[in-house]
Amino acid sequence: MKKDFLVNGKYLNIPICAQKDEKLLRLYLLDRETGKEEKLTEVMVPVDTEQSGQYDCNFYAQIPVDQYQGQELRVVMEDVPEIFAEGIHISDKQEEAADTHPVIHFAARSGWTNDPNGMIYDNGVYHLYFQYNPFDIQWNNMSWGHAVSRDLLHWEQVDSVMFPDANGTIYSGCAIRNDRGLLGLPEDALLFFYTAAGGNDEWSKGQQFTQKIAYSLDGGRTLHKMKEPCVPVIYPDSRDPKVYWHEESGAYIMALWLRGNDFGILRSEDLKNWELVDEFTLKDGWECPDIFELSSEDGEKCWFFWSADGFYYEGEFDGHDFKTDGEKKWAYISGVPYAAQTFSGVNGRVISIPWLRVKNDGRNYTGAYGIPVELSCKKTDEGFIIVQKPVKELMEQAVKITERLIPDENNTIRYQQEEKKALVIRLTLEENLLENLRWKINGSWVEYVPETGNFMVDRDAFQAKAWQNHLLFIIDDRILEVFFENGEQMGTFELHNTEVSLEMPLVHVEEYDIFEVGR
C-alpha cells in the first residue's frame, strides 16, 4: 500500500486497533521535482486484518505534520486491508481522550507511556516529556510525548516532539536551558539530551546507542535534532543522560548509565565534547540516573545518586567523582513508581516525578505519572535519607470537606464521589497502637499494622516502618499514594475501582482531615 497526502492540516492520523498483529509503517516526505523520498520515520502499527466494511479502531495515533504544510507525504505499508488505508487521513483537530483519566496524575490520551523525560520549568510552564508509543497500548516505537502544566497538578498533552529515525528509537533523556549561549544557539533555547537507541528497529539495524542533542527555539513546542552525537558509543547500550551545570567546578555534568550496575560521570565545557571522568558500580542500580544535592531542615547538605527503581546512594560529589559507601537505600516500599527524574530550571526546590507502572485496565492508555514530590534530606542513625513530600501546590488547591462528612453510627466516615475528583486524607494515629488499621478505598482493602509496619492492599503485602503515626493518602482514579511520617517513606498502589470511594473507621485516629481536588 502506498498512499500520498497533500499536507493541509496539522496531524497525520493513523487508526489503531490495539494489540493486533503489527505491520511496518514508513512515512516519507516527497519531492515531486526530483522524485526523491526522504524518510521521516518508521513505526510498527497494530492492524486488524480481519475487518470488513468501515474500519473500526480504538483510537488514532497522531503524527504532527504542520511543518510540512503544502508539501506531500507518502505512507507505505504492506499486507494491510484497503479499509485500513482509507482510515489514514490528515486533520487539524487534536484527538480527544475517549476514556476517563486521573484528575491530578498525568496520563496520555491514548497509547503507552513510560519514563519521564526532559523535565524543565521555563517561562512559567512545567514541561513533562515522556517515553511514548502513540501507536499501541504496549511498549514499542519509543518516541517523546509532551505535556505542560502551570501548577504541577493539571496537565495538558500537546504535540509529540520526536519519533524514531535513522539513528534508532528515541530513548530517555533530559532538558536544560542554554544559559551560556553554546552550540551557536540563543540563551533562551531549550536543549534536550537523549539516547538514540540504534539497533532497536529495522531502520537502525547494526547501530549502537549514542547520546544526542535536540533543541527548541519556540519554548519546547517543536524540537530539532542535531546530526552528530555529543557522546559516541561507550558501551553498546549506554543510555539515559542527565545533564546540568555544576557551578563549583565550572562545567556541565552528565550522569549516564553505562552497563549492568555501572554508571559514569562525564564533563564538558561546551556541550559538544564530553570526557568520561568517573565510573562506579552501585549495588542493584540500573538505568535512568539522576544526581542532585539536597538540604535538610537543619541546613545540612548531602549528595545523592538515584537509579530507576528508586534505589539511591548517599555520597560526596565535586564535579568529577561521586564517592559513596555504596549502601543502597529505597525511596519506595512498592514497585509501581519507576524512573523518577527531577526538573531543571526550578530555583530553590528539587521536584521529582516518577512513571507509575500501572496495568492496563481496558482503557486506551497504559501508564501514568506520580504526584510531583519535593525532595529534601534528613539525617538519621543510618545516615542521610531522602524525604519526599507532595508539592505545596497540592494543598494550595485542595478544598477541605472534613465538616461535610459526618461519621455514621459506627464512627466510620463514608465517601462516594459524585463527580470526578481526587481525594487527600491526612491522618494522625494513636501512638504505640497494637491494633491493625483497615480502610476500604475504591473497593480495595487497605491495612496497616503499626507493630510490624506491614502495609497491605488487598492481598499484596509491603514493608513500611513500624509505629508510623502520620499518614497522607492521595486517591485519584485507580492510584493510591501513601506518604508515611511526612514523606520519610512512601508507596504507590493500584486499587480495584476508578471511582473514588472511602470507608474509614475513626477508632484509633486522633486527628484527620479530608480534602478534594478537582480538575
PyMOL commands that set and color helices and strands:
alter all, ss='L'
color gray80, all
select helices_A, chain A and resi 66-68+82-87+392-397+402-404+485-487
alter helices_A, ss='H'
color red, helices_A
select strands_A, chain A and resi 2-6+11-16+22-31+36-46+59-64+72-76+89-91+111-122+125-133+143-149+156-162+169-177+190-197+209-216+224-225+239-246+251-259+262-268+275-281+290-295+301-306+311-317+322-324+329-330+337-342+351-356+365-366+368-369+373-380+383-390+399-400+412-416+422-429+437-441+444-449+454-457+460-463+470-476+479-484+489-494+501-505+509-517
alter strands_A, ss='S'
color yellow, strands_A
deselect
rebuild
show_as cartoon
